Amino acid sequence: MGETRVALSRQLITETSPTRLSSLNTEGKEKLRDPQGSQNIAVLLDNIRSAWNVGAILRSADGFGFAHAYLCGITPTPDNEAVAKTSLGAEDSVPWSYHKNAVKLIKGLKVEGWKIYALEDDERAIPLESDGTLAATQAPALQVLILGNEITGVDPALLDLCDKIFHIPMRGEKKSFNVAIAFGIAAYALPHQTMEREEKSDSPK
């Protein structure tokens, strides 16, 4: 499927297998993430068309402490001037990699023990704010949140590989948010719920 490029602080190297966060976080310079951040959460952008949306998502990913951004298919990378302009330098603090085939990447990450989530309006989707099953169990060690194309959504082949599919409840006439806005909502909700569960599990019974 072609070579995969992994970028960390604008360094490009060749990668032949799915990216492992353990190596990305220690390669090149000091650890990028604060211990209180969301080092166990990555985002995968599959066939996102807009460079502006990609840049905005990278900026939000930095703000929420995401460990990695997987850019797949036609998704523009920070080599694109519009991505770099909108991200405001977040491409230097959020390790990112480009992968031609998102399905192949996700299959590899599942083998490594990742839990795969998607944000999509799908009949299998559960509301992001009321996932009783997720809230009642300990957060998985490694999580990937998938966002898909602005028009066609997440690839059905990727949805079939997901452990859970989430949707954001809409209260107005519109049926969806801009993908960058949607990511911000989900990025806040998932790590926040994770940290809440960890605090509760550490408290005396």
TIRO-2110 file (N, C-alpha, C; in Angstrom, 1 decimal):
// TIRO-2110
0.8, -1.2, 0.0, N, 1, A
0.0, 0.0, 0.0, CA, 1, A
0.8, 1.3, 0.0, C, 1, A
2.1, 1.1, -0.3, N, 2, A
3.0, 2.3, -0.3, CA, 2, A
3.6, 2.5, 1.1, C, 2, A
4.7, 3.4, 1.1, N, 3, A
5.3, 3.6, 2.3, CA, 3, A
4.5, 4.6, 3.2, C, 3, A
4.7, 4.4, 4.5, N, 4, A
4.0, 5.3, 5.5, CA, 4, A
5.0, 6.3, 6.0, C, 4, A
4.6, 7.5, 6.1, N, 5, A
5.5, 8.6, 6.7, CA, 5, A
5.1, 8.9, 8.1, C, 5, A
6.0, 9.0, 9.0, N, 6, A
5.7, 9.4, 10.3, CA, 6, A
6.4, 10.7, 10.6, C, 6, A
5.7, 11.7, 11.1, N, 7, A
6.3, 13.0, 11.4, CA, 7, A
6.3, 13.3, 12.8, C, 7, A
7.4, 13.8, 13.3, N, 8, A
7.5, 14.3, 14.7, CA, 8, A
8.4, 15.5, 14.6, C, 8, A
7.8, 16.6, 15.0, N, 9, A
8.6, 17.9, 14.9, CA, 9, A
9.2, 18.1, 13.5, C, 9, A
8.4, 17.8, 12.5, N, 10, A
8.8, 18.0, 11.1, CA, 10, A
9.8, 17.1, 10.6, C, 10, A
10.2, 16.0, 11.4, N, 11, A
11.1, 15.0, 10.9, CA, 11, A
10.3, 14.0, 10.2, C, 11, A
10.7, 13.5, 9.0, N, 12, A
10.1, 12.5, 8.3, CA, 12, A
10.9, 11.2, 8.2, C, 12, A
10.3, 10.1, 8.6, N, 13, A
11.0, 8.8, 8.5, CA, 13, A
10.1, 7.8, 7.9, C, 13, A
10.6, 6.7, 7.4, N, 14, A
9.8, 5.7, 6.8, CA, 14, A
9.4, 4.6, 7.8, C, 14, A
8.1, 4.3, 7.7, N, 15, A
7.6, 3.3, 8.6, CA, 15, A
6.9, 2.2, 7.8, C, 15, A
7.1, 1.0, 8.2, N, 16, A
6.6, -0.2, 7.4, CA, 16, A
5.5, -0.9, 8.2, C, 16, A
5.2, -0.5, 9.4, N, 17, A
4.1, -1.2, 10.2, CA, 17, A
3.3, -0.1, 10.9, C, 17, A
2.1, -0.5, 11.5, N, 18, A
1.3, 0.5, 12.2, CA, 18, A
2.2, 1.2, 13.3, C, 18, A
1.9, 2.5, 13.4, N, 19, A
2.7, 3.3, 14.3, CA, 19, A
2.4, 2.9, 15.8, C, 19, A
3.5, 2.8, 16.6, N, 20, A
3.3, 2.5, 18.0, CA, 20, A
3.6, 3.8, 18.8, C, 20, A
2.7, 4.1, 19.7, N, 21, A
2.9, 5.4, 20.4, CA, 21, A
4.1, 5.3, 21.3, C, 21, A
4.5, 4.2, 21.8, N, 22, A
5.6, 4.1, 22.7, CA, 22, A
6.9, 4.6, 22.1, C, 22, A
7.1, 4.3, 20.8, N, 23, A
8.3, 4.7, 20.1, CA, 23, A
8.2, 6.2, 19.7, C, 23, A
7.0, 6.6, 19.3, N, 24, A
6.8, 8.0, 18.8, CA, 24, A
7.0, 9.0, 19.9, C, 24, A
6.6, 8.6, 21.2, N, 25, A
6.7, 9.5, 22.3, CA, 25, A
8.1, 9.7, 22.8, C, 25, A
9.0, 8.9, 22.4, N, 26, A
10.4, 9.0, 22.9, CA, 26, A
11.4, 9.3, 21.8, C, 26, A
11.0, 9.3, 20.6, N, 27, A
11.9, 9.5, 19.5, CA, 27, A
12.2, 11.0, 19.2, C, 27, A
13.4, 11.3, 19.1, N, 28, A
13.8, 12.7, 18.6, CA, 28, A
14.0, 13.7, 19.7, C, 28, A
13.1, 13.9, 20.7, N, 29, A
13.3, 14.8, 21.7, CA, 29, A
12.5, 14.5, 23.0, C, 29, A
12.4, 15.4, 23.9, N, 30, A
11.8, 15.1, 25.2, CA, 30, A
10.3, 14.6, 25.0, C, 30, A
9.8, 13.9, 26.0, N, 31, A
8.4, 13.4, 26.0, CA, 31, A
7.5, 14.6, 25.7, C, 31, A
6.6, 14.4, 24.8, N, 32, A
5.8, 15.6, 24.4, CA, 32, A
4.6, 15.8, 25.3, C, 32, A
4.1, 14.8, 26.0, N, 33, A
2.9, 14.9, 26.7, CA, 33, A
3.0, 15.0, 28.2, C, 33, A
2.3, 15.9, 28.8, N, 34, A
2.2, 15.9, 30.3, CA, 34, A
1.6, 14.7, 30.8, C, 34, A
2.1, 14.1, 32.0, N, 35, A
1.5, 12.9, 32.5, CA, 35, A
0.0, 13.0, 32.8, C, 35, A
-0.5, 14.2, 32.9, N, 36, A
-2.0, 14.4, 33.1, CA, 36, A
-2.7, 14.5, 31.8, C, 36, A
-2.0, 14.4, 30.7, N, 37, A
-2.7, 14.5, 29.4, CA, 37, A
-3.4, 13.2, 29.0, C, 37, A
-3.8, 13.1, 27.7, N, 38, A
-4.5, 11.9, 27.2, CA, 38, A
-3.6, 11.1, 26.3, C, 38, A
-2.5, 10.6, 26.9, N, 39, A
-1.5, 9.9, 26.1, CA, 39, A
-2.1, 8.6, 25.5, C, 39, A
-3.2, 8.1, 26.1, N, 40, A
-3.7, 6.9, 25.6, CA, 40, A
-4.8, 7.1, 24.5, C, 40, A
-4.9, 8.3, 24.0, N, 41, A
-6.0, 8.6, 23.0, CA, 41, A
-5.3, 9.2, 21.7, C, 41, A
-5.7, 8.6, 20.6, N, 42, A
-5.3, 9.1, 19.3, CA, 42, A
-6.5, 9.4, 18.4, C, 42, A
-6.3, 10.2, 17.4, N, 43, A
-7.4, 10.5, 16.4, CA, 43, A
-6.9, 10.0, 15.0, C, 43, A
-7.9, 9.5, 14.3, N, 44, A
-7.6, 9.1, 12.9, CA, 44, A
-8.6, 9.9, 12.0, C, 44, A
-8.0, 10.6, 11.1, N, 45, A
-8.8, 11.3, 10.1, CA, 45, A
-8.7, 10.6, 8.8, C, 45, A
-9.9, 10.1, 8.3, N, 46, A
-9.9, 9.3, 7.1, CA, 46, A
-10.6, 10.1, 6.0, C, 46, A
-9.9, 10.5, 5.0, N, 47, A
-10.4, 11.2, 3.8, CA, 47, A
-11.1, 12.5, 4.2, C, 47, A
-10.5, 13.2, 5.1, N, 48, A
-11.0, 14.6, 5.4, CA, 48, A
-10.5, 15.4, 4.2, C, 48, A
-11.4, 16.2, 3.6, N, 49, A
-11.1, 17.0, 2.4, CA, 49, A
-10.5, 18.3, 2.7, C, 49, A
-11.0, 19.0, 3.8, N, 50, A
-10.5, 20.4, 4.0, CA, 50, A
-9.3, 20.5, 4.8, C, 50, A
-8.3, 21.1, 4.2, N, 51, A
-7.0, 21.4, 5.0, CA, 51, A
-7.3, 22.2, 6.2, C, 51, A
-8.3, 23.1, 6.1, N, 52, A
-8.6, 24.0, 7.3, CA, 52, A
-9.2, 23.1, 8.4, C, 52, A
-10.0, 22.2, 8.1, N, 53, A
-10.5, 21.3, 9.1, CA, 53, A
-9.4, 20.5, 9.8, C, 53, A
-8.5, 20.0, 9.0, N, 54, A
-7.4, 19.2, 9.5, CA, 54, A
-6.6, 20.0, 10.4, C, 54, A
-6.2, 21.2, 10.0, N, 55, A
-5.5, 22.1, 10.9, CA, 55, A
-6.2, 22.4, 12.2, C, 55, A
-7.5, 22.6, 12.1, N, 56, A
-8.2, 22.9, 13.3, CA, 56, A
-8.3, 21.7, 14.3, C, 56, A
-8.4, 20.5, 13.7, N, 57, A
-8.4, 19.3, 14.5, CA, 57, A
-7.1, 19.1, 15.2, C, 57, A
-6.0, 19.3, 14.4, N, 58, A
-4.7, 19.2, 15.0, CA, 58, A
-4.5, 20.1, 16.2, C, 58, A
-5.0, 21.4, 16.0, N, 59, A
-4.9, 22.3, 17.1, CA, 59, A
-5.7, 21.9, 18.3, C, 59, A
-6.9, 21.4, 18.1, N, 60, A
-7.7, 20.9, 19.2, CA, 60, A
-7.0, 19.6, 19.8, C, 60, A
-6.5, 18.8, 19.0, N, 61, A
-5.8, 17.6, 19.5, CA, 61, A
-4.7, 17.9, 20.5, C, 61, A
-3.9, 19.0, 20.1, N, 62, A
-2.9, 19.4, 21.0, CA, 62, A
-3.5, 20.0, 22.3, C, 62, A
-4.5, 20.7, 22.2, N, 63, A
-5.1, 21.3, 23.4, CA, 63, A
-5.7, 20.2, 24.4, C, 63, A
-6.2, 19.1, 23.8, N, 64, A
-6.7, 18.1, 24.7, CA, 64, A
-5.6, 17.0, 25.0, C, 64, A
-4.4, 17.2, 24.6, N, 65, A
-3.3, 16.3, 24.9, CA, 65, A
-3.3, 15.0, 24.2, C, 65, A
-3.9, 14.9, 23.0, N, 66, A
-3.9, 13.7, 22.2, CA, 66, A
-2.4, 13.2, 21.9, C, 66, A
-2.2, 11.9, 21.9, N, 67, A
-0.9, 11.4, 21.7, CA, 67, A
-0.5, 11.3, 20.2, C, 67, A
-1.4, 11.2, 19.3, N, 68, A
-1.0, 11.0, 17.9, CA, 68, A
-2.2, 11.3, 17.0, C, 68, A
-1.9, 11.7, 15.8, N, 69, A
-2.9, 11.9, 14.8, CA, 69, A
-2.5, 11.1, 13.5, C, 69, A
-3.4, 10.2, 13.2, N, 70, A
-3.2, 9.3, 12.0, CA, 70, A
-4.0, 10.0, 10.8, C, 70, A
-3.3, 10.4, 9.8, N, 71, A
-3.9, 11.1, 8.6, CA, 71, A
-4.0, 10.1, 7.5, C, 71, A
-5.2, 9.8, 7.0, N, 72, A
-5.3, 8.7, 6.1, CA, 72, A
-6.1, 9.1, 4.8, C, 72, A
-5.8, 8.3, 3.7, N, 73, A
-6.5, 8.6, 2.4, CA, 73, A
-6.1, 9.9, 1.8, C, 73, A
-7.1, 10.7, 1.5, N, 74, A
-6.9, 12.0, 0.9, CA, 74, A
-6.7, 13.1, 1.9, C, 74, A
-6.7, 12.8, 3.2, N, 75, A
-6.5, 13.8, 4.2, CA, 75, A
-5.2, 14.5, 4.0, C, 75, A
-5.2, 15.9, 3.9, N, 76, A
-3.9, 16.6, 3.7, CA, 76, A
-3.1, 16.6, 5.0, C, 76, A
-1.8, 16.6, 4.8, N, 77, A
-0.9, 16.6, 6.0, CA, 77, A
-0.4, 18.0, 6.2, C, 77, A
0.4, 18.2, 7.3, N, 78, A
0.9, 19.5, 7.6, CA, 78, A
1.9, 20.0, 6.6, C, 78, A
2.3, 19.2, 5.6, N, 79, A
3.0, 19.7, 4.5, CA, 79, A
2.2, 20.7, 3.7, C, 79, A
0.9, 20.7, 3.8, N, 80, A
0.0, 21.6, 3.1, CA, 80, A
0.0, 22.9, 3.9, C, 80, A
0.2, 24.0, 3.2, N, 81, A
0.3, 25.3, 3.9, CA, 81, A
-0.9, 25.7, 4.7, C, 81, A
-2.1, 25.3, 4.1, N, 82, A
-3.4, 25.7, 4.9, CA, 82, A
-3.5, 24.9, 6.2, C, 82, A
-3.0, 23.6, 6.2, N, 83, A
-3.1, 22.9, 7.4, CA, 83, A
-2.2, 23.5, 8.5, C, 83, A
-0.9, 23.8, 8.0, N, 84, A
0.0, 24.4, 9.0, CA, 84, A
-0.4, 25.7, 9.5, C, 84, A
-1.1, 26.5, 8.6, N, 85, A
-1.5, 27.9, 9.0, CA, 85, A
-2.6, 27.8, 10.1, C, 85, A
-3.5, 26.8, 9.9, N, 86, A
-4.7, 26.7, 10.8, CA, 86, A
-4.3, 26.0, 12.1, C, 86, A
-3.3, 25.1, 12.0, N, 87, A
-3.0, 24.4, 13.2, CA, 87, A
-2.1, 25.2, 14.2, C, 87, A
-1.6, 26.3, 13.7, N, 88, A
-0.8, 27.2, 14.6, CA, 88, A
0.3, 26.5, 15.3, C, 88, A
1.0, 25.7, 14.6, N, 89, A
2.2, 25.0, 15.1, CA, 89, A
1.9, 23.7, 15.9, C, 89, A
0.6, 23.3, 15.9, N, 90, A
0.3, 22.0, 16.6, CA, 90, A
0.9, 20.8, 16.0, C, 90, A
1.2, 20.9, 14.7, N, 91, A
1.9, 19.8, 14.0, CA, 91, A
3.3, 19.5, 14.6, C, 91, A
3.8, 20.5, 15.3, N, 92, A
5.1, 20.2, 16.0, CA, 92, A
5.0, 19.6, 17.4, C, 92, A
3.8, 19.6, 17.9, N, 93, A
3.6, 19.1, 19.3, CA, 93, A
2.8, 17.8, 19.3, C, 93, A
2.0, 17.6, 18.2, N, 94, A
1.2, 16.3, 18.1, CA, 94, A
1.9, 15.5, 17.1, C, 94, A
2.5, 14.4, 17.4, N, 95, A
3.1, 13.5, 16.4, CA, 95, A
2.0, 13.0, 15.4, C, 95, A
2.3, 13.0, 14.2, N, 96, A
1.4, 12.6, 13.2, CA, 96, A
2.0, 11.7, 12.1, C, 96, A
1.2, 10.9, 11.5, N, 97, A
1.7, 10.0, 10.4, CA, 97, A
0.7, 9.9, 9.3, C, 97, A
1.2, 9.7, 8.1, N, 98, A
0.3, 9.5, 7.0, CA, 98, A
0.2, 8.0, 6.6, C, 98, A
-1.0, 7.6, 6.4, N, 99, A
-1.3, 6.2, 6.0, CA, 99, A
-2.3, 6.2, 4.8, C, 99, A
-1.9, 5.5, 3.8, N, 100, A
-2.8, 5.4, 2.6, CA, 100, A
-4.1, 4.7, 2.9, C, 100, A
-4.0, 3.6, 3.6, N, 101, A
-5.1, 2.7, 3.8, CA, 101, A
-5.5, 2.6, 5.3, C, 101, A
-6.6, 3.3, 5.7, N, 102, A
-7.0, 3.4, 7.0, CA, 102, A
-7.5, 2.0, 7.6, C, 102, A
-8.1, 1.2, 6.7, N, 103, A
-8.6, -0.1, 7.2, CA, 103, A
-7.5, -1.0, 7.6, C, 103, A
-6.4, -1.0, 6.7, N, 104, A
-5.3, -1.8, 7.1, CA, 104, A
-4.6, -1.3, 8.4, C, 104, A
-4.6, 0.0, 8.6, N, 105, A
-4.0, 0.6, 9.8, CA, 105, A
-4.8, 0.1, 11.0, C, 105, A
-6.1, 0.3, 10.9, N, 106, A
-7.0, -0.1, 12.1, CA, 106, A
-6.9, -1.5, 12.4, C, 106, A
-6.8, -2.4, 11.4, N, 107, A
-6.7, -3.8, 11.7, CA, 107, A
-5.4, -4.1, 12.4, C, 107, A
-4.3, -3.4, 12.1, N, 108, A
-3.0, -3.6, 12.8, CA, 108, A
-3.1, -3.0, 14.2, C, 108, A
-3.8, -1.9, 14.4, N, 109, A
-3.9, -1.4, 15.7, CA, 109, A
-4.7, -2.2, 16.6, C, 109, A
-5.8, -2.9, 16.1, N, 110, A
-6.6, -3.8, 16.9, CA, 110, A
-5.8, -5.0, 17.4, C, 110, A
-4.9, -5.4, 16.5, N, 111, A
-4.0, -6.6, 16.9, CA, 111, A
-3.2, -6.1, 18.1, C, 111, A
-2.8, -4.9, 18.1, N, 112, A
-1.9, -4.4, 19.2, CA, 112, A
-2.7, -4.0, 20.5, C, 112, A
-4.0, -4.2, 20.4, N, 113, A
-4.8, -4.0, 21.6, CA, 113, A
-5.5, -2.7, 21.7, C, 113, A
-5.6, -1.9, 20.7, N, 114, A
-6.3, -0.7, 20.7, CA, 114, A
-7.8, -0.9, 20.6, C, 114, A
-8.6, 0.0, 21.3, N, 115, A
-10.0, 0.0, 21.2, CA, 115, A
-10.3, 1.1, 20.2, C, 115, A
-11.2, 0.8, 19.3, N, 116, A
-11.5, 1.6, 18.1, CA, 116, A
-12.9, 2.2, 18.3, C, 116, A
-13.0, 3.6, 18.3, N, 117, A
-14.2, 4.3, 18.3, CA, 117, A
-14.4, 5.1, 17.1, C, 117, A
-15.6, 5.4, 16.7, N, 118, A
-15.9, 6.3, 15.6, CA, 118, A
-17.0, 7.3, 15.9, C, 118, A
-16.9, 8.4, 15.3, N, 119, A
-17.9, 9.5, 15.5, CA, 119, A
-18.7, 9.5, 14.2, C, 119, A
-20.0, 9.0, 14.2, N, 120, A
-20.7, 8.9, 13.0, CA, 120, A
-22.2, 8.8, 13.3, C, 120, A
-23.1, 9.3, 12.4, N, 121, A
-24.5, 9.1, 12.5, CA, 121, A
-24.8, 7.8, 11.9, C, 121, A
-24.9, 6.7, 12.7, N, 122, A
-25.1, 5.4, 12.2, CA, 122, A
-26.1, 4.7, 13.1, C, 122, A
-26.8, 3.7, 12.5, N, 123, A
-27.9, 3.1, 13.3, CA, 123, A
-27.3, 2.3, 14.5, C, 123, A
-26.1, 2.0, 14.5, N, 124, A
-25.4, 1.4, 15.7, CA, 124, A
-24.9, 2.4, 16.7, C, 124, A
-24.9, 3.7, 16.4, N, 125, A
-24.3, 4.7, 17.2, CA, 125, A
-25.1, 4.9, 18.5, C, 125, A
-24.3, 5.2, 19.5, N, 126, A
-24.9, 5.5, 20.8, CA, 126, A
-24.6, 7.0, 21.1, C, 126, A
-25.4, 7.7, 21.9, N, 127, A
-25.2, 9.1, 22.2, CA, 127, A
-23.9, 9.2, 23.0, C, 127, A
-23.0, 10.2, 22.6, N, 128, A
-21.8, 10.4, 23.2, CA, 128, A
-21.9, 10.7, 24.7, C, 128, A
-23.0, 11.4, 25.1, N, 129, A
-23.1, 11.8, 26.4, CA, 129, A
-23.8, 10.8, 27.4, C, 129, A
-24.3, 9.7, 26.8, N, 130, A
-25.0, 8.8, 27.7, CA, 130, A
-24.6, 7.4, 27.5, C, 130, A
-23.3, 7.1, 27.3, N, 131, A
-22.9, 5.7, 27.1, CA, 131, A
-22.7, 5.0, 28.5, C, 131, A
-23.8, 4.4, 29.0, N, 132, A
-23.8, 3.8, 30.3, CA, 132, A
-22.7, 2.7, 30.4, C, 132, A
-22.6, 1.9, 29.3, N, 133, A
-21.6, 0.8, 29.3, CA, 133, A
-20.2, 1.3, 29.5, C, 133, A
-19.9, 2.3, 28.7, N, 134, A
-18.5, 2.9, 28.8, CA, 134, A
-18.2, 3.5, 30.1, C, 134, A
-19.2, 4.2, 30.6, N, 135, A
-19.0, 4.9, 31.9, CA, 135, A
-18.9, 4.0, 33.1, C, 135, A
-19.5, 2.8, 32.9, N, 136, A
-19.5, 1.9, 34.0, CA, 136, A
-18.2, 1.0, 34.1, C, 136, A
-17.4, 1.1, 33.1, N, 137, A
-16.2, 0.2, 33.0, CA, 137, A
-15.0, 1.0, 33.0, C, 137, A
-13.9, 0.3, 33.3, N, 138, A
-12.6, 1.0, 33.3, CA, 138, A
-12.2, 1.4, 31.8, C, 138, A
-11.6, 2.5, 31.6, N, 139, A
-11.2, 2.9, 30.3, CA, 139, A
-10.1, 2.0, 29.7, C, 139, A
-10.2, 1.7, 28.4, N, 140, A
-9.1, 0.9, 27.8, CA, 140, A
-7.8, 1.7, 27.8, C, 140, A
-6.7, 0.9, 27.7, N, 141, A
-5.4, 1.6, 27.8, CA, 141, A
-5.1, 2.4, 26.5, C, 141, A
-5.6, 2.0, 25.4, N, 142, A
-5.3, 2.6, 24.1, CA, 142, A
-6.6, 2.8, 23.3, C, 142, A
-6.9, 4.0, 22.9, N, 143, A
-8.1, 4.3, 22.2, CA, 143, A
-7.8, 5.2, 21.0, C, 143, A
-8.5, 4.9, 19.9, N, 144, A
-8.5, 5.7, 18.7, CA, 144, A
-9.9, 6.2, 18.3, C, 144, A
-10.0, 7.4, 18.1, N, 145, A
-11.3, 8.0, 17.7, CA, 145, A
-11.2, 8.3, 16.2, C, 145, A
-12.1, 7.8, 15.4, N, 146, A
-12.1, 8.0, 13.9, CA, 146, A
-13.1, 9.0, 13.5, C, 146, A
-12.6, 9.9, 12.6, N, 147, A
-13.5, 10.9, 12.0, CA, 147, A
-13.4, 10.7, 10.5, C, 147, A
-14.6, 10.8, 9.8, N, 148, A
-14.6, 10.6, 8.4, CA, 148, A
-14.8, 11.8, 7.5, C, 148, A
-15.0, 11.5, 6.3, N, 149, A
-15.2, 12.5, 5.2, CA, 149, A
-16.4, 13.4, 5.6, C, 149, A
-16.2, 14.7, 5.3, N, 150, A
-17.3, 15.7, 5.6, CA, 150, A
-18.6, 15.4, 5.0, C, 150, A
-18.6, 14.8, 3.8, N, 151, A
-19.8, 14.5, 3.1, CA, 151, A
-20.3, 13.1, 3.2, C, 151, A
-19.4, 12.1, 3.0, N, 152, A
-19.8, 10.7, 3.0, CA, 152, A
-19.6, 10.0, 4.4, C, 152, A
-19.0, 10.7, 5.3, N, 153, A
-18.8, 10.1, 6.7, CA, 153, A
-17.7, 9.1, 6.7, C, 153, A
-17.7, 8.3, 7.8, N, 154, A
-16.7, 7.3, 8.0, CA, 154, A
-17.0, 6.1, 7.1, C, 154, A
-15.9, 5.6, 6.5, N, 155, A
-16.0, 4.4, 5.7, CA, 155, A
-16.7, 3.3, 6.4, C, 155, A
-17.7, 2.7, 5.8, N, 156, A
-18.4, 1.6, 6.4, CA, 156, A
-17.5, 0.4, 6.8, C, 156, A
-16.4, 0.2, 6.1, N, 157, A
-15.5, -0.9, 6.4, CA, 157, A
-14.8, -0.5, 7.7, C, 157, A
-14.6, 0.8, 8.0, N, 158, A
-14.0, 1.2, 9.3, CA, 158, A
-15.0, 1.0, 10.4, C, 158, A
-16.2, 1.4, 10.1, N, 159, A
-17.3, 1.3, 11.2, CA, 159, A
-17.4, -0.2, 11.6, C, 159, A
-17.3, -1.1, 10.7, N, 160, A
-17.4, -2.5, 11.0, CA, 160, A
-16.3, -3.0, 11.9, C, 160, A
-15.2, -2.3, 12.0, N, 161, A
-14.1, -2.7, 12.8, CA, 161, A
-14.1, -2.0, 14.2, C, 161, A
-15.1, -1.1, 14.4, N, 162, A
-15.2, -0.3, 15.6, CA, 162, A
-15.7, -1.1, 16.8, C, 162, A
-15.2, -0.8, 18.0, N, 163, A
-15.7, -1.4, 19.2, CA, 163, A
-17.0, -0.6, 19.6, C, 163, A
-17.0, 0.7, 19.4, N, 164, A
-18.2, 1.5, 19.7, CA, 164, A
-18.3, 2.6, 18.6, C, 164, A
-19.5, 3.0, 18.3, N, 165, A
-19.7, 4.1, 17.4, CA, 165, A
-20.6, 5.1, 18.2, C, 165, A
-20.1, 6.4, 18.2, N, 166, A
-20.8, 7.4, 18.9, CA, 166, A
-21.5, 8.4, 18.0, C, 166, A
-22.5, 9.1, 18.4, N, 167, A
-23.0, 10.2, 17.7, CA, 167, A
-23.3, 11.3, 18.7, C, 167, A
-23.3, 12.6, 18.2, N, 168, A
-23.6, 13.7, 19.1, CA, 168, A
-25.0, 14.1, 18.9, C, 168, A
-25.8, 14.1, 20.0, N, 169, A
-27.2, 14.4, 19.8, CA, 169, A
-27.4, 15.8, 19.3, C, 169, A
-28.3, 16.0, 18.3, N, 170, A
-28.5, 17.3, 17.7, CA, 170, A
-29.9, 17.8, 18.2, C, 170, A
-30.0, 19.1, 18.6, N, 171, A
-31.2, 19.6, 19.2, CA, 171, A
-31.8, 20.7, 18.2, C, 171, A
-31.1, 21.0, 17.2, N, 172, A
-31.7, 22.0, 16.2, CA, 172, A
-32.2, 21.3, 15.0, C, 172, A
-32.3, 22.1, 13.9, N, 173, A
-32.7, 21.6, 12.6, CA, 173, A
-31.6, 20.9, 11.9, C, 173, A
-30.4, 21.3, 12.1, N, 174, A
-29.3, 20.7, 11.3, CA, 174, A
-29.0, 19.3, 11.9, C, 174, A
-28.5, 18.4, 11.1, N, 175, A
-28.3, 17.0, 11.4, CA, 175, A
-26.8, 16.7, 11.8, C, 175, A
-25.9, 17.7, 11.6, N, 176, A
-24.5, 17.4, 12.0, CA, 176, A
-23.8, 18.7, 12.2, C, 176, A
-22.6, 18.5, 12.9, N, 177, A
-21.7, 19.6, 13.1, CA, 177, A
-20.6, 19.6, 12.1, C, 177, A
-19.9, 20.7, 11.9, N, 178, A
-18.7, 20.7, 11.2, CA, 178, A
-17.7, 19.7, 11.8, C, 178, A
-16.9, 19.0, 11.0, N, 179, A
-16.1, 17.9, 11.5, CA, 179, A
-15.1, 18.3, 12.6, C, 179, A
-14.6, 19.5, 12.4, N, 180, A
-13.6, 20.0, 13.4, CA, 180, A
-14.3, 20.4, 14.7, C, 180, A
-15.6, 20.9, 14.6, N, 181, A
-16.4, 21.2, 15.9, CA, 181, A
-16.7, 19.9, 16.5, C, 181, A
-17.2, 18.9, 15.7, N, 182, A
-17.6, 17.6, 16.3, CA, 182, A
-16.4, 17.0, 17.0, C, 182, A
-15.2, 17.1, 16.4, N, 183, A
-14.0, 16.5, 17.1, CA, 183, A
-13.8, 17.1, 18.5, C, 183, A
-13.9, 18.5, 18.5, N, 184, A
-13.7, 19.2, 19.8, CA, 184, A
-14.7, 18.7, 20.9, C, 184, A
-15.9, 18.4, 20.5, N, 185, A
-16.9, 17.9, 21.5, CA, 185, A
-16.5, 16.5, 21.9, C, 185, A
-16.2, 15.7, 21.0, N, 186, A
-15.9, 14.3, 21.3, CA, 186, A
-14.5, 14.2, 22.1, C, 186, A
-13.6, 15.0, 21.7, N, 187, A
-12.3, 15.0, 22.3, CA, 187, A
-12.3, 15.4, 23.8, C, 187, A
-13.2, 16.3, 24.1, N, 188, A
-13.4, 16.7, 25.5, CA, 188, A
-14.2, 15.6, 26.2, C, 188, A
-15.2, 15.0, 25.6, N, 189, A
-16.0, 14.1, 26.3, CA, 189, A
-15.3, 12.8, 26.7, C, 189, A
-14.6, 12.2, 25.7, N, 190, A
-13.9, 10.9, 26.0, CA, 190, A
-12.8, 10.9, 27.0, C, 190, A
-11.8, 11.8, 26.8, N, 191, A
-10.8, 11.9, 27.9, CA, 191, A
-11.3, 12.3, 29.2, C, 191, A
-12.3, 13.2, 29.2, N, 192, A
-12.9, 13.7, 30.5, CA, 192, A
-13.5, 12.5, 31.3, C, 192, A
-14.3, 11.7, 30.5, N, 193, A
-14.9, 10.6, 31.1, CA, 193, A
-13.9, 9.6, 31.6, C, 193, A
-12.8, 9.4, 30.9, N, 194, A
-11.7, 8.5, 31.3, CA, 194, A
-11.1, 8.9, 32.6, C, 194, A
-10.8, 10.2, 32.7, N, 195, A
-10.1, 10.7, 34.0, CA, 195, A
-11.1, 10.6, 35.1, C, 195, A
-12.4, 10.8, 34.9, N, 196, A
-13.4, 10.7, 36.0, CA, 196, A
-13.4, 9.3, 36.5, C, 196, A
-13.4, 8.3, 35.6, N, 197, A
-13.5, 7.0, 36.1, CA, 197, A
-12.2, 6.6, 36.9, C, 197, A
-11.0, 7.1, 36.4, N, 198, A
-9.8, 6.8, 37.1, CA, 198, A
-9.8, 7.3, 38.5, C, 198, A
-10.3, 8.6, 38.7, N, 199, A
-10.4, 9.2, 40.0, CA, 199, A
-11.3, 8.4, 40.9, C, 199, A
-12.5, 7.9, 40.4, N, 200, A
-13.4, 7.2, 41.2, CA, 200, A
-12.8, 5.8, 41.6, C, 200, A
-12.1, 5.2, 40.7, N, 201, A
-11.5, 3.9, 41.0, CA, 201, A
-10.4, 4.0, 42.1, C, 201, A
-9.8, 5.2, 42.2, N, 202, A
-8.7, 5.4, 43.2, CA, 202, A
-9.2, 5.8, 44.6, C, 202, A
-10.5, 6.2, 44.6, N, 203, A
-11.1, 6.7, 45.9, CA, 203, A
-11.5, 5.5, 46.8, C, 203, A
-11.4, 5.6, 48.1, N, 204, A
-11.7, 4.5, 49.0, CA, 204, A
-13.2, 4.2, 48.9, C, 204, A
-13.5, 2.9, 49.0, N, 205, A
-14.9, 2.4, 48.9, CA, 205, A
-15.6, 2.5, 50.3, C, 205, A
END
